[in-house]
Amino acid sequence: MSRPARALLDAQALRHNLQQVRRHAPRSKVMAVVKANAYGHGLSWAAKILEDVDAFGVASVEEGMELRAAGVTRPICLLEGFFGADEIPLLGRHQLAATIHEQSQLQALESASGAAPIAVWVKIDTGMHRIGFAPEEVPGVLARLKACTAVAEIRVMSHFANADNKFDSTTQSQIERFMPLCQGLEGSLANSAGILAWPDSHLDWVRPGIMLYGASPLIGRHARDLDLMPVMTLQSALIAVHRRRKGEAVGYGGDWLCPEDMTVGVAAVGYGDGYPRHAPPGTPVLVNGRRTPLIGRVSMDMITLDLRAQPEAKVGDPVVLWGTGLPVDEVAAQAGTISYELLCHVAERIPRVPFEGGAVTDTNARTSP
């Protein structure tokens, strides 16, 4: 019997969330963002489930090549572009599009010879102030790309800074700044938050990320209220149940003291698996489907739980860290972080077990992490 910590991946939920993208942006093409190992869910697995999207967004040529090796034939865009001129031949060979956001990339394309022409997305800085060409640079950049023999087709994109806050005027300003710069080219603005809260941003392409995996991209809105289903359920089991006396310390540092004689459970999961080390006492988990508070410090491989409300709990009982019944957004908020980080940080040693929206059919199966 193997260690019980595992991440269950619900293919039906992933398809459902894609349907929500299309419901909100029915006239837009969909570039599914699967970078960072599909937010920790498994790059090739997610791409296979999302096979009928119009394109995939990744962070590097290595991720693009992994998708091609897995048989993905849809367009793939490197959202940070290439990192050196030596990657340009690989882009042509594997039919990978590149985001162009910096003069050195433009110069590398102009100097490239012999490689197959590639599609490019011009990244425009409309207010994020991270990467991208300033608006006044865009006409010149487009003119140079149109004259470049290494470029097959050109599209434009930008990225929202504050779209998670539907009351922040920055997003509307970014939309207004972007629209005149498209110059008849296909454009993309909307991330998950844009898809759900800013319909004027949908344009030709939308780029859903976190909403595909069932977490909320909007401040103050729960995933369930947005009709998003959790794709990953991180689960484990109790490996010990003990009676502790009033005043006894639990865990590293002795920070947490038993307020009375009580039952304490230990679950096989910890920060070595990607569970947040700084999750404070009181962070909820589900034991036997019921909310149970974390106590003590998170260890590398274990957490301790207050079982006073479940005196019948026993070794082997299931523990859910987040997912079905416990939103990852809630756990992230308790730990002072965001759902993106928790999902992306699920460790390689955690088996990914795919299933189809019902019972898990093979608990020994796993995707590539």
Residue frames relative to the residue before (quaternion, step in Angstrom):
aa qw qx qy qz dx dy dz
M 1.0000 0.0000 0.0000 0.0000 0.00 0.00 0.00
S 0.3332 -0.7697 0.5169 0.1713 3.56 -0.82 0.99
R 0.6843 -0.4408 0.3776 0.4413 3.55 -1.34 0.22
P 0.4635 -0.7582 0.3847 0.2496 3.61 -0.72 1.00
A 0.5187 0.6445 -0.4370 0.3530 3.64 1.15 -0.25
R 0.1999 0.7649 -0.5882 0.1702 3.56 -0.84 1.00
A 0.3280 -0.7178 0.5771 0.2100 3.55 -1.28 0.39
L 0.2248 -0.7716 0.5845 0.1118 3.55 -0.55 1.17
L 0.1560 -0.8037 0.5726 0.0430 3.58 -0.83 1.03
D 0.2171 -0.8139 0.5346 0.0681 3.54 -0.49 1.27
A 0.3093 -0.7799 0.5195 0.1616 3.56 -0.29 1.27
Q 0.6299 0.5412 -0.3372 0.4434 3.58 1.00 -0.76
A 0.6400 0.5170 -0.3251 0.4663 3.59 1.01 -0.76
L 0.6389 0.5214 -0.3329 0.4573 3.58 0.97 -0.80
R 0.6538 0.4915 -0.3147 0.4816 3.60 0.96 -0.80
H 0.6286 0.5411 -0.3328 0.4488 3.57 0.99 -0.81
N 0.6754 0.4921 -0.3015 0.4592 3.59 0.89 -0.88
L 0.6042 0.5275 -0.3530 0.4818 3.58 1.10 -0.61
Q 0.6207 0.5360 -0.3441 0.4572 3.58 1.03 -0.70
Q 0.6299 0.5253 -0.3357 0.4631 3.58 1.07 -0.68
V 0.5820 0.5517 -0.3646 0.4732 3.58 1.10 -0.65
R 0.7183 0.4523 -0.2564 0.4624 3.55 0.78 -1.03
R 0.6067 0.5442 -0.3624 0.4521 3.60 1.08 -0.55
H 0.7154 0.4431 -0.2521 0.4779 3.58 0.97 -0.84
A 0.7938 0.1680 -0.0712 0.5801 3.61 1.07 -0.68
P 0.0163 -0.8798 0.4749 0.0127 3.59 0.69 1.08
R 0.7240 0.4324 -0.2542 0.4736 3.60 1.13 -0.47
S 0.6136 0.5618 -0.3402 0.4384 3.56 1.26 0.03
K 0.4536 -0.6142 0.5617 0.3186 3.53 -1.26 0.51
V 0.3291 -0.7644 0.5332 0.1521 3.55 -1.15 0.68
M 0.0956 -0.7358 0.6689 0.0462 3.54 -0.90 1.08
A 0.2221 -0.7929 0.5567 0.1097 3.59 -0.31 1.24
V 0.2929 -0.7675 0.5463 0.1632 3.57 -0.70 1.08
V 0.0038 0.8188 -0.5688 0.0775 3.56 -0.51 1.26
K 0.2922 0.7644 -0.5199 0.2451 3.59 1.17 0.47
A 0.7959 0.2822 -0.2273 0.4849 3.55 -1.35 0.24
N 0.6626 -0.5282 0.2990 0.4388 3.53 0.88 1.07
A 0.5963 -0.5751 0.3348 0.4490 3.55 1.07 0.88
Y 0.6536 -0.5312 0.2986 0.4489 3.55 0.86 1.09
G 0.7479 -0.4295 0.2023 0.4640 3.54 0.98 0.91
H 0.5868 0.6269 -0.3555 0.3692 3.59 1.24 -0.08
G 0.5952 -0.5295 0.3865 0.4647 3.59 1.19 -0.39
L 0.3983 -0.7751 0.4411 0.2145 3.55 -0.29 1.32
S 0.7319 0.4264 -0.2551 0.4663 3.58 0.64 -1.08
W 0.6214 0.5413 -0.3491 0.4461 3.59 1.01 -0.76
A 0.6820 0.4869 -0.3010 0.4552 3.59 0.79 -0.96
A 0.6576 0.5153 -0.3168 0.4492 3.58 0.92 -0.87
K 0.6314 0.5265 -0.3367 0.4591 3.57 1.02 -0.71
I 0.6713 0.4823 -0.3016 0.4751 3.59 0.94 -0.85
L 0.7415 0.3825 -0.1984 0.5143 3.59 1.08 -0.78
E 0.2165 0.8607 -0.4501 0.0988 3.56 1.24 0.40
D 0.7224 0.4447 -0.2733 0.4535 3.63 1.09 -0.48
V 0.3904 0.6738 -0.5271 0.3403 3.61 1.13 0.46
D 0.6041 -0.6003 0.3946 0.3448 3.57 -1.26 0.27
A 0.7868 -0.0726 0.0596 0.6100 3.59 1.19 -0.49
F 0.3069 -0.7158 0.5921 0.2072 3.53 -1.37 0.21
G 0.2369 -0.7543 0.5957 0.1418 3.55 -1.16 0.70
V 0.0119 -0.7921 0.6089 -0.0406 3.57 -0.82 1.06
A 0.5356 -0.6574 0.4386 0.2976 3.56 -1.30 0.19
S 0.8229 0.1434 -0.0247 0.5492 3.59 1.10 -0.54
V 0.6355 -0.5190 0.4035 0.4049 3.53 -1.28 0.35
E 0.6015 0.5665 -0.3653 0.4287 3.61 1.07 -0.64
E 0.6550 0.4892 -0.3155 0.4818 3.59 0.98 -0.81
G 0.6392 0.5247 -0.3280 0.4566 3.58 0.99 -0.76
M 0.6705 0.4911 -0.2964 0.4706 3.56 0.95 -0.86
E 0.6048 0.5452 -0.3588 0.4563 3.59 1.07 -0.63
L 0.6555 0.5001 -0.3158 0.4696 3.56 0.99 -0.79
R 0.6436 0.5065 -0.3307 0.4690 3.58 0.96 -0.78
A 0.6467 0.5152 -0.3195 0.4629 3.60 1.00 -0.79
A 0.6692 0.4839 -0.2903 0.4835 3.58 1.17 -0.56
G 0.6149 -0.5952 0.3317 0.3971 3.57 1.28 0.08
V 0.4225 0.7004 -0.4752 0.3242 3.60 1.24 0.20
T 0.1495 -0.8164 0.5558 0.0480 3.57 -0.76 1.06
R 0.4928 0.6620 -0.4323 0.3634 3.60 1.22 -0.20
P 0.6262 -0.5129 0.4058 0.4243 3.61 -1.20 0.33
I 0.1245 -0.7698 0.6245 0.0444 3.55 -1.13 0.78
C 0.1381 -0.7973 0.5859 0.0458 3.55 -0.90 1.00
L 0.3173 -0.7105 0.5961 0.1980 3.55 -0.99 0.90
L 0.3216 -0.8167 0.4486 0.1685 3.56 -0.22 1.28
E 0.7039 0.3556 -0.2658 0.5545 3.59 1.24 -0.25
G 0.5019 -0.6619 0.4158 0.3702 3.55 1.27 0.06
F 0.6413 -0.4862 0.3939 0.4441 3.55 -1.24 -0.41
F 0.4148 -0.7417 0.4887 0.1976 3.54 -1.17 0.67
G 0.7890 0.0473 -0.0466 0.6108 3.56 1.31 -0.05
A 0.6364 -0.5592 0.3727 0.3787 3.56 -1.16 0.58
D 0.5921 0.5973 -0.3672 0.3973 3.60 1.12 -0.54
E 0.6284 0.5410 -0.3407 0.4432 3.61 1.23 -0.31
I 0.5089 0.6871 -0.4195 0.3047 3.61 1.15 -0.46
P 0.6545 0.4912 -0.3481 0.4574 3.68 0.85 -0.73
L 0.6270 0.5349 -0.3407 0.4524 3.59 1.07 -0.69
L 0.6240 0.5426 -0.3431 0.4455 3.56 1.03 -0.75
G 0.6734 0.4861 -0.2938 0.4732 3.55 0.93 -0.86
R 0.6628 0.5271 -0.3064 0.4347 3.55 0.94 -0.92
H 0.7803 0.3151 -0.1585 0.5165 3.57 0.99 -0.83
Q 0.4217 -0.7326 0.4462 0.2939 3.58 1.29 0.23
L 0.3351 0.7198 -0.5209 0.3135 3.54 0.71 1.16
A 0.3278 -0.7274 0.5690 0.1993 3.56 -0.89 0.93
A 0.2252 -0.7837 0.5675 0.1140 3.57 -1.16 0.59
T 0.3720 -0.6676 0.5957 0.2471 3.52 -1.15 0.73
I 0.1703 -0.7749 0.6045 0.0715 3.56 -0.86 1.04
H 0.0625 0.8376 -0.5342 0.0956 3.56 -0.49 1.17
E 0.7688 0.3110 -0.1364 0.5418 3.58 1.27 -0.12
Q 0.6224 -0.5927 0.3637 0.3593 3.58 -1.05 0.77
S 0.6366 0.5445 -0.3484 0.4206 3.60 0.96 -0.75
Q 0.6221 0.5226 -0.3430 0.4714 3.58 1.10 -0.63
L 0.6414 0.5249 -0.3144 0.4628 3.55 0.97 -0.87
Q 0.6650 0.4978 -0.2998 0.4691 3.57 0.94 -0.86
A 0.6311 0.5307 -0.3335 0.4570 3.59 1.03 -0.74
L 0.6476 0.5046 -0.3204 0.4726 3.58 0.98 -0.76
E 0.6565 0.5105 -0.3119 0.4595 3.56 0.96 -0.82
S 0.7096 0.4419 -0.2555 0.4857 3.59 1.13 -0.59
A 0.5230 0.6562 -0.4091 0.3586 3.58 1.25 -0.28
S 0.0193 0.7881 -0.6148 0.0241 3.55 -1.04 0.77
G 0.8004 0.3277 -0.2361 0.4430 3.53 -1.06 0.76
A 0.6349 0.5229 -0.3447 0.4523 3.59 1.16 -0.40
A 0.5840 -0.5676 0.4411 0.3770 3.55 -1.21 0.52
P 0.5308 -0.6384 0.4439 0.3371 3.62 -0.93 0.82
I 0.2133 -0.7868 0.5704 0.1010 3.57 -1.07 0.74
A 0.4895 -0.6020 0.5351 0.3341 3.52 -1.33 0.35
V 0.1097 -0.7961 0.5924 0.0571 3.57 -1.06 0.72
W 0.2129 -0.7043 0.6595 0.1536 3.48 -1.35 0.53
V 0.2707 -0.7562 0.5744 0.1580 3.58 -0.74 1.03
K 0.2482 -0.7749 0.5674 0.1262 3.56 -0.65 1.14
I 0.1387 -0.7948 0.5901 0.0304 3.55 -0.76 1.14
D 0.3252 -0.7364 0.5621 0.1896 3.56 -0.88 0.95
T 0.0325 -0.8292 0.5574 -0.0261 3.57 -0.21 1.30
G 0.8175 -0.1936 0.1039 0.5323 3.59 1.22 0.16
M 0.5165 0.6260 -0.4225 0.4034 3.58 1.26 -0.10
H 0.1393 -0.8379 0.5101 0.1352 3.58 1.15 -0.75
R 0.4492 0.6354 -0.4850 0.3992 3.51 0.88 1.08
I 0.7386 -0.2036 0.1401 0.6273 3.58 0.55 -1.17
G 0.5103 0.6433 -0.4775 0.3127 3.55 -1.24 0.40
F 0.5310 -0.6130 0.4869 0.3242 3.53 -1.28 0.48
A 0.5096 -0.6157 0.5025 0.3297 3.56 -1.08 0.70
P 0.6444 -0.5614 0.3397 0.3927 3.61 -1.00 0.70
E 0.6803 0.4953 -0.3121 0.4410 3.60 0.93 -0.81
E 0.6275 0.5376 -0.3388 0.4498 3.61 1.21 -0.31
V 0.5515 0.6949 -0.3757 0.2678 3.54 1.13 -0.69
P 0.6484 0.5138 -0.3658 0.4264 3.68 0.76 -0.78
G 0.6714 0.4896 -0.3019 0.4673 3.59 0.93 -0.83
V 0.6305 0.5294 -0.3306 0.4614 3.58 1.00 -0.80
L 0.6671 0.5009 -0.3058 0.4589 3.57 0.89 -0.91
A 0.6389 0.5261 -0.3305 0.4537 3.57 0.96 -0.81
R 0.6689 0.4916 -0.3047 0.4669 3.60 0.92 -0.83
L 0.6585 0.5035 -0.3180 0.4601 3.59 0.97 -0.78
K 0.6423 0.5259 -0.3269 0.4517 3.59 1.00 -0.76
A 0.6974 0.4442 -0.2639 0.4967 3.57 1.16 -0.55
C 0.5813 0.6209 -0.3507 0.3919 3.58 1.30 -0.17
T 0.3976 -0.7477 0.4843 0.2198 3.59 -0.68 1.08
A 0.6298 0.5400 -0.3382 0.4443 3.62 1.22 -0.32
V 0.6630 0.4899 -0.2868 0.4881 3.58 1.31 -0.08
A 0.2744 -0.7882 0.5355 0.1292 3.54 -0.80 1.08
E 0.7896 -0.1013 0.0885 0.5987 3.61 0.91 -0.85
I 0.2673 -0.7796 0.5582 0.0958 3.54 -1.20 0.65
R 0.0222 0.7446 -0.6669 0.0147 3.52 -1.09 0.88
V 0.3038 -0.7499 0.5570 0.1874 3.57 -1.27 0.23
M 0.0038 -0.7924 0.6100 -0.0033 3.55 -1.18 0.63
S 0.0690 -0.7426 0.6572 0.1090 3.50 -1.40 0.17
H 0.3171 -0.7501 0.5515 0.1804 3.56 -1.28 0.12
F 0.4408 -0.7181 0.4846 0.2349 3.54 -0.96 0.97
A 0.3642 -0.7305 0.5428 0.1977 3.53 -1.13 0.75
N 0.8370 0.1655 -0.0193 0.5212 3.59 0.90 -0.95
A 0.2886 0.8089 -0.4846 0.1659 3.59 1.15 0.39
D 0.5534 0.6146 -0.3988 0.3962 3.60 1.20 -0.33
N 0.6965 0.3819 -0.2458 0.5555 3.58 1.29 -0.33
K 0.2723 -0.8172 0.4863 0.1466 3.56 -0.16 1.26
F 0.6661 0.4883 -0.3053 0.4739 3.58 1.27 -0.17
D 0.5459 0.6045 -0.3944 0.4256 3.59 1.31 0.06
S 0.4001 -0.7566 0.4716 0.2124 3.58 -0.72 1.06
T 0.4516 0.7083 -0.4501 0.3030 3.62 1.22 -0.24
T 0.6581 0.5344 -0.3248 0.4193 3.57 0.92 -0.88
Q 0.6533 0.4956 -0.3236 0.4721 3.58 0.90 -0.83
S 0.6280 0.5246 -0.3392 0.4641 3.59 1.03 -0.72
Q 0.6502 0.5105 -0.3217 0.4617 3.59 0.99 -0.77
I 0.6168 0.5330 -0.3442 0.4659 3.59 1.02 -0.76
E 0.6901 0.4828 -0.2811 0.4600 3.58 0.83 -0.97
R 0.6527 0.5092 -0.3156 0.4638 3.59 1.05 -0.66
F 0.6835 0.5119 -0.2817 0.4375 3.56 1.06 -0.78
M 0.6327 0.6151 -0.3491 0.3153 3.57 0.82 -1.00
P 0.7057 0.4515 -0.3154 0.4457 3.68 0.76 -0.78
L 0.6545 0.5565 -0.3061 0.4101 3.59 1.20 -0.42
C 0.4969 0.6729 -0.4294 0.3405 3.58 1.23 -0.19
Q 0.0918 -0.8498 0.5126 0.0811 3.60 1.10 -0.71
G 0.7469 -0.4180 0.2217 0.4672 3.56 0.86 0.95
L 0.5611 0.5921 -0.3932 0.4244 3.60 1.26 0.06
E 0.5711 -0.5527 0.4623 0.3931 3.56 -1.22 0.39
G 0.0938 -0.8264 0.5552 0.0112 3.55 -0.94 0.92
S 0.1363 -0.7736 0.6152 0.0665 3.53 -1.29 0.50
L 0.0309 -0.8002 0.5985 -0.0241 3.54 -0.89 1.06
A 0.7456 0.5003 -0.2405 0.3688 3.53 0.75 -1.14
N 0.1920 -0.7058 0.6735 0.1064 3.49 -0.99 1.04
S 0.7800 -0.2991 0.2025 0.5110 3.64 -1.17 -0.29
A 0.6708 0.4914 -0.3083 0.4621 3.59 0.89 -0.90
G 0.6397 0.5258 -0.3235 0.4579 3.56 1.01 -0.78
I 0.6235 0.5509 -0.3325 0.4441 3.56 1.00 -0.82
L 0.7620 0.4133 -0.2025 0.4556 3.56 0.86 -1.01
A 0.8274 0.2761 -0.1037 0.4779 3.60 0.95 -0.77
W 0.7782 0.2935 -0.1470 0.5354 3.61 1.17 -0.39
P 0.1446 -0.8514 0.4974 0.0819 3.61 0.39 1.19
D 0.6015 0.5710 -0.3707 0.4180 3.62 1.09 -0.52
S 0.6591 0.5301 -0.3020 0.4397 3.58 1.24 -0.32
H 0.4657 0.7327 -0.4316 0.2450 3.61 1.18 -0.21
L 0.0241 -0.8641 0.5025 0.0143 3.60 1.01 -0.80
D 0.8052 -0.2909 0.2031 0.4752 3.59 -1.17 -0.60
W 0.8014 0.1351 -0.0225 0.5822 3.55 1.06 -0.86
V 0.1158 -0.7366 0.6566 0.1135 3.53 -1.24 0.60
R 0.2454 -0.7849 0.5597 0.1017 3.57 -1.17 0.66
P 0.0483 -0.8287 0.5574 0.0148 3.62 0.29 1.18
G 0.0865 -0.7741 0.6257 0.0430 3.52 -1.09 0.81
I 0.8346 0.2547 -0.1491 0.4652 3.57 -0.22 -1.30
M 0.6321 0.5422 -0.3612 0.4195 3.62 0.97 -0.65
L 0.5709 0.5842 -0.3922 0.4230 3.60 1.10 -0.50
Y 0.7409 0.4172 -0.2174 0.4794 3.57 1.05 -0.76
G 0.6199 -0.6383 0.2974 0.3463 3.54 1.30 0.34
A 0.5759 0.5381 -0.4052 0.4633 3.58 1.17 0.49
S 0.5324 -0.6541 0.4430 0.3042 3.55 -1.16 0.59
P 0.2653 -0.7618 0.5662 0.1696 3.60 -0.98 0.82
L 0.6678 0.5216 -0.2796 0.4514 3.59 1.27 -0.09
I 0.4944 -0.6457 0.4999 0.2978 3.55 -0.99 0.88
G 0.8481 0.1868 -0.1450 0.4742 3.54 -0.92 0.95
R 0.6709 0.4451 -0.3044 0.5091 3.59 1.24 0.10
H 0.3357 -0.7457 0.5453 0.1843 3.55 -0.88 0.99
A 0.6123 -0.5729 0.4002 0.3698 3.55 -1.10 0.67
R 0.6534 0.5251 -0.3303 0.4339 3.59 0.94 -0.84
D 0.6440 0.5175 -0.3223 0.4622 3.60 1.10 -0.66
L 0.6787 0.4510 -0.2668 0.5145 3.56 1.27 -0.46
D 0.4246 -0.7195 0.4337 0.3375 3.57 1.37 0.10
L 0.4150 0.6571 -0.5036 0.3775 3.54 0.89 1.06
M 0.2529 -0.7847 0.5549 0.1117 3.55 -0.96 0.92
P 0.4760 -0.6674 0.4746 0.3205 3.63 -0.89 0.80
V 0.3252 -0.7479 0.5493 0.1820 3.55 -0.87 0.97
M 0.7717 0.2897 -0.1586 0.5435 3.59 0.97 -0.83
T 0.0481 -0.7361 0.6736 0.0465 3.50 -1.06 0.88
L 0.1946 -0.7765 0.5930 0.0873 3.54 -0.53 1.23
Q 0.0696 0.8292 -0.5458 0.0982 3.56 -0.53 1.15
S 0.0474 -0.7579 0.6490 0.0461 3.51 -1.34 0.35
A 0.3798 -0.7018 0.5397 0.2682 3.57 -1.11 -0.65
L 0.5690 -0.5560 0.4718 0.3802 3.53 -1.29 0.32
I 0.1352 -0.7957 0.5864 0.0689 3.57 -0.91 0.92
A 0.7827 0.0839 -0.0830 0.6111 3.59 1.30 -0.05
V 0.0328 -0.7558 0.6538 0.0159 3.55 -1.20 0.70
H 0.0484 0.8207 -0.5613 0.0950 3.59 -0.61 1.16
R 0.4019 -0.6492 0.5817 0.2803 3.52 -1.29 0.47
R 0.0852 -0.7846 0.6136 0.0258 3.55 -0.91 0.97
R 0.4379 -0.7122 0.4936 0.2393 3.53 -1.14 0.71
K 0.6530 -0.4979 0.4027 0.4043 3.54 -1.27 0.46
G 0.8033 0.2762 -0.2288 0.4755 3.55 -0.92 0.99
E 0.5401 0.6138 -0.4188 0.3952 3.62 1.20 -0.23
A 0.3989 -0.7116 0.5320 0.2271 3.57 -1.05 0.85
V 0.1946 -0.7763 0.5934 0.0861 3.55 -1.10 0.79
G 0.8534 0.1845 -0.1438 0.4658 3.55 -0.86 1.01
Y 0.7508 -0.3888 0.2970 0.4438 3.54 -1.40 0.07
G 0.8305 0.2510 -0.1911 0.4591 3.51 -1.12 0.80
G 0.3401 -0.7688 0.4825 0.2459 3.57 1.24 -0.28
D 0.2692 0.8158 -0.4803 0.1768 3.57 1.18 0.53
W 0.7702 0.3289 -0.1614 0.5221 3.57 1.02 -0.81
L 0.1278 -0.8033 0.5809 0.0310 3.57 -0.72 1.11
C 0.5004 -0.6537 0.4764 0.3086 3.57 -0.93 0.87
P 0.3483 -0.7671 0.4973 0.2072 3.62 -0.63 1.03
E 0.7740 0.0383 -0.0126 0.6318 3.57 1.30 -0.27
D 0.6382 -0.4327 0.4099 0.4874 3.58 -1.24 -0.04
M 0.1249 0.8207 -0.5315 0.1682 3.57 -0.68 1.07
T 0.4619 -0.6418 0.5363 0.2952 3.51 -1.37 0.24
V 0.1020 -0.7833 0.6130 0.0191 3.55 -0.91 1.01
G 0.1766 -0.7837 0.5891 0.0874 3.55 -0.93 0.93
V 0.2230 -0.7423 0.6171 0.1356 3.54 -1.26 0.53
A 0.1280 -0.7905 0.5967 0.0508 3.58 -0.84 1.03
A 0.4616 -0.7010 0.4849 0.2458 3.55 -1.07 0.82
V 0.5507 0.5253 -0.4817 0.4343 3.54 0.12 1.35
G 0.1071 0.8076 -0.5741 0.0818 3.58 -1.06 0.63
Y 0.7598 -0.3768 0.2417 0.4715 3.55 -1.24 -0.20
G 0.5640 0.5806 -0.3895 0.4394 3.61 1.21 -0.29
D 0.6798 0.4483 -0.2712 0.5131 3.56 1.31 -0.29
G 0.6193 -0.5412 0.3426 0.4541 3.54 1.31 -0.22
Y 0.4629 0.6329 -0.4821 0.3909 3.58 1.20 0.07
P 0.5195 -0.6900 0.3904 0.3186 3.63 -0.78 0.94
R 0.4537 -0.7126 0.4713 0.2535 3.56 -0.70 1.11
H 0.7337 0.4310 -0.2347 0.4699 3.58 1.03 -0.74
A 0.3224 0.7172 -0.5443 0.2923 3.60 1.14 0.42
P 0.3228 -0.7902 0.4874 0.1839 3.63 -0.57 1.07
P 0.6495 -0.4547 0.4038 0.4565 3.58 -1.25 0.19
G 0.7091 0.4009 -0.3262 0.4796 3.53 -0.96 0.92
T 0.4870 0.6349 -0.4490 0.3978 3.59 1.22 -0.27
P 0.3751 -0.7687 0.4636 0.2311 3.62 -0.67 0.98
V 0.0218 -0.6988 0.7112 0.0728 3.47 -1.38 0.53
L 0.4026 -0.6734 0.5457 0.2944 3.57 -1.26 0.12
V 0.0427 -0.7461 0.6641 0.0220 3.54 -0.92 0.98
N 0.8185 -0.0436 -0.0318 0.5720 3.56 -0.57 1.16
G 0.6994 -0.4953 0.2539 0.4484 3.55 1.10 0.80
R 0.6596 0.4885 -0.3055 0.4826 3.60 1.26 0.03
R 0.5440 -0.6375 0.4380 0.3253 3.57 -1.01 0.84
T 0.0003 0.7831 -0.6163 0.0830 3.49 -0.92 1.08
P 0.3675 -0.7702 0.4715 0.2220 3.63 -0.73 0.94
L 0.4886 -0.6127 0.5499 0.2888 3.49 -1.24 0.70
I 0.0432 -0.7672 0.6377 0.0533 3.57 -1.17 0.66
G 0.7818 0.3054 -0.2304 0.4923 3.57 -1.17 0.49
R 0.6490 -0.5086 0.3925 0.4075 3.55 -1.34 -0.12
V 0.5007 -0.6073 0.5241 0.3253 3.54 -1.24 0.56
S 0.2340 -0.7638 0.5883 0.1260 3.58 -0.86 0.99
M 0.7148 -0.4421 0.3087 0.4453 3.58 -1.26 0.09
D 0.8310 0.1866 -0.0530 0.5214 3.57 0.89 -0.92
M 0.7822 0.2864 -0.1282 0.5382 3.61 1.24 -0.20
I 0.1095 -0.7302 0.6630 0.1233 3.49 -1.38 0.36
T 0.3065 -0.7385 0.5703 0.1883 3.57 -1.24 0.51
L 0.1813 -0.8191 0.5442 0.0100 3.53 -1.00 0.96
D 0.4424 -0.6711 0.5416 0.2462 3.52 -1.17 0.76
L 0.0739 -0.8353 0.5448 -0.0047 3.59 -0.36 1.23
R 0.2586 0.7943 -0.5191 0.1807 3.61 1.12 0.44
A 0.7048 0.4434 -0.2718 0.4825 3.58 1.06 -0.69
Q 0.7455 0.3107 -0.1954 0.5564 3.57 1.29 -0.08
P 0.0310 -0.8454 0.5331 0.0104 3.61 0.52 1.10
E 0.6482 0.5273 -0.3116 0.4526 3.56 1.24 -0.38
A 0.4379 0.7098 -0.4579 0.3078 3.62 1.26 -0.14
K 0.0695 -0.8079 0.5849 -0.0149 3.54 -1.10 0.80
V 0.6800 -0.4579 0.3751 0.4328 3.53 -1.31 0.29
G 0.7551 0.3495 -0.2861 0.4752 3.54 -0.94 0.97
D 0.5200 0.6358 -0.4286 0.3764 3.60 1.20 -0.29
P 0.5197 -0.6814 0.4212 0.2971 3.60 -0.98 0.83
V 0.1332 -0.7598 0.6344 0.0499 3.52 -1.19 0.78
V 0.1323 -0.7738 0.6165 0.0610 3.58 -0.86 1.00
L 0.2922 -0.7761 0.5401 0.1435 3.57 -0.76 1.09
W 0.7314 -0.2282 0.1076 0.6336 3.55 1.20 -0.64
G 0.4860 0.6383 -0.5016 0.3237 3.53 -1.28 0.42
T 0.8310 -0.0950 0.0976 0.5394 3.56 -0.95 -0.87
G 0.8179 0.2022 -0.1833 0.5064 3.55 -0.65 1.15
L 0.7850 0.1402 -0.0782 0.5984 3.60 1.22 -0.33
P 0.2987 -0.8043 0.4801 0.1826 3.62 -0.09 1.24
V 0.5116 -0.6430 0.4784 0.3099 3.55 -0.99 0.85
D 0.5750 0.5874 -0.3791 0.4251 3.61 1.11 -0.58
E 0.6568 0.5153 -0.3165 0.4504 3.59 0.98 -0.80
V 0.6542 0.4976 -0.3136 0.4755 3.57 0.95 -0.86
A 0.6408 0.5323 -0.3212 0.4503 3.57 0.97 -0.86
A 0.6555 0.5117 -0.3164 0.4566 3.58 0.92 -0.88
Q 0.6321 0.5284 -0.3305 0.4604 3.58 0.99 -0.77
A 0.7347 0.4202 -0.2179 0.4860 3.58 1.05 -0.85
G 0.5046 -0.6850 0.4065 0.3330 3.59 1.26 0.11
T 0.6401 0.4755 -0.3459 0.4945 3.57 1.06 0.70
I 0.5151 -0.6239 0.4854 0.3313 3.59 -1.24 -0.41
S 0.6611 -0.5346 0.3556 0.3882 3.55 -1.20 0.54
Y 0.5618 0.6103 -0.3848 0.4048 3.60 1.07 -0.71
E 0.6961 0.4854 -0.2819 0.4476 3.56 0.84 -1.01
L 0.6549 0.5149 -0.3298 0.4441 3.59 0.88 -0.87
L 0.6796 0.4886 -0.2983 0.4587 3.59 0.86 -0.91
C 0.6889 0.4902 -0.2869 0.4504 3.56 0.89 -0.92
H 0.7129 0.4819 -0.2507 0.4436 3.58 1.11 -0.64
V 0.3976 0.6868 -0.5156 0.3230 3.61 1.17 0.12
A 0.4465 -0.7696 0.3994 0.2207 3.53 -0.54 1.27
E 0.6480 -0.5337 0.3950 0.3733 3.50 -1.30 0.49
R 0.6583 0.5365 -0.3284 0.4133 3.59 1.02 -0.67
I 0.5693 0.5674 -0.3893 0.4499 3.59 1.27 -0.16
P 0.3695 -0.7236 0.5282 0.2467 3.64 -0.62 1.02
R 0.2624 -0.7172 0.6218 0.1735 3.56 -1.07 0.79
V 0.0932 -0.8182 0.5672 -0.0074 3.56 -0.57 1.20
P 0.2074 -0.8124 0.5323 0.1171 3.61 -0.29 1.19
F 0.0631 0.7746 -0.6289 0.0226 3.53 -1.20 0.61
E 0.4608 -0.7045 0.4884 0.2298 3.55 -1.32 0.31
G 0.7987 -0.4083 0.2217 0.3823 3.53 0.18 1.33
G 0.7158 0.3294 -0.2623 0.5570 3.60 1.12 0.54
A 0.7948 -0.1796 0.1653 0.5556 3.53 -0.83 -0.96
V 0.5018 -0.6136 0.5126 0.3301 3.55 -1.17 0.63
T 0.3158 -0.7980 0.4868 0.1629 3.56 -0.67 1.09
D 0.8051 0.0584 -0.0130 0.5901 3.59 1.10 -0.57
T 0.2121 -0.8208 0.5193 0.1077 3.56 -0.16 1.27
N 0.6344 0.5114 -0.3426 0.4676 3.59 1.22 -0.09
A 0.5310 0.6204 -0.4145 0.4017 3.59 1.27 -0.20
R 0.0265 0.7878 -0.6152 -0.0106 3.54 -1.18 0.44
T 0.3799 -0.6599 0.5876 0.2737 3.52 -1.26 0.47
S 0.6046 -0.4684 0.4378 0.4726 3.53 -1.27 -0.05
P 0.5058 -0.6885 0.4219 0.3034 3.62 -0.87 0.93
